[in-house]
Amino acid sequence: MHLRSLKKTKKDVSLHDPIGTDKEGNEISLLDILGTEANEIEDKVELELEKTKIYKHIHILDEREKEVIIGRFGLDNEEERTQREIARDLGISRSYVSRIEKRALMKLFHEFYRQNQSVVKN
């Protein structure tokens, strides 16, 4: 297939690269074959990359912060849950879940910023 021949010549394949033509002679891209909207695929890929970044730094959070972040953002193959659902499961108020979430996100933000600063300096 065309993708296999591309793989031999370059490692990166774009969803927009032509992989063949249809009956009418129009170019077909991988995105056309997947049968979804272009933004949907890009959004899913971007979301997975962002989740990977969070997993690299989640160890800096305490257990309750991890539980809230994992629940809110659907990490560990869980579904995303509302603050109200998490509050009910933990036996705390929704506003307390909000404060925990905010504190955890700030910790992660500072860790990302600190790491990026050390990369820039090197």
Secondary structure, 3 states (H helix, E strand, C coil): CHHHHHHHHCCCCCCCCEEEECCCCCEEEHHHHHCCCHHHHHHHHHHHHHHHHHHHHHHHCCHHHHHHHHHHHCCCCCCCCCHHHHHHHHCCCHHHHHHHHHHHHHHHHHHHHHHHHHHHHC
